[in-house]
């Protein structure tokens, strides 16, 4: 027997809300993080649930691709905490 989703989980903590509210919040986070990836020269490969698979250094080589990826990760954490 199923039960309607009434909470989500973010960083291991329950987040109350309707499924629509949870999807809206997830879209807000993923959109903001995607913008940061693109701003820092990365490309999004795909979304897997609440995960973003992104890459740098292809199809155009980037000498500083590791730094750009790390910078994106740090900025993504800041955005996550600000939303």
HUURLIN-V165126 format. One record per residue. PHI is phi in radians with two decimals (none if undefined). BURIAL is b if it has 24 or more other C-alpha atoms within 12 Angstrom, else e. Layout:
[[PHI & BURIAL] [PHI & BURIAL]]
//
This chain:
[[none & e] [-1.56 & e] [-2.37 & e] [-1.11 & e] [-1.19 & e] [-2.13 & e] [-2.46 & e] [-2.05 & e] [-2.25 & e] [-2.19 & e] [0.87 & e] [1.36 & e] [-1.94 & e] [-1.11 & e] [-2.10 & e] [-1.27 & e] [2.60 & e] [-1.33 & e] [-0.96 & e] [-1.12 & e] [-1.17 & e] [-1.17 & e] [-1.10 & e] [-1.07 & e] [-1.16 & b] [-1.10 & b] [-1.07 & e] [-1.08 & e] [-1.16 & b] [-1.12 & b] [-1.11 & b] [-1.10 & b] [-1.22 & b] [-1.10 & b] [-1.04 & e] [-1.15 & b] [-1.04 & b] [-1.13 & e] [-1.03 & e] [-1.70 & b] [1.41 & b] [-1.69 & b] [-2.23 & b] [-1.54 & b] [-1.46 & e] [-2.93 & e] [-1.94 & e] [-2.21 & e] [1.11 & e] [-1.75 & e] [-1.85 & e] [-1.95 & b] [-1.69 & e] [-2.26 & b] [-2.53 & b] [-2.25 & b] [1.33 & e] [-2.74 & e] [-1.37 & e] [-1.84 & e] [-1.14 & e] [-2.24 & e] [-1.06 & e] [-1.92 & e] [-1.06 & e] [-1.14 & e] [-1.12 & e] [-1.13 & b] [-1.16 & b] [-1.13 & e] [-1.04 & e] [-1.07 & b] [-1.06 & b] [-1.13 & e] [-1.17 & e] [-1.13 & b] [-1.15 & e] [-1.09 & e] [-1.10 & e] [-1.03 & e] [-1.30 & e] [-1.51 & e] [-1.53 & e]]
//
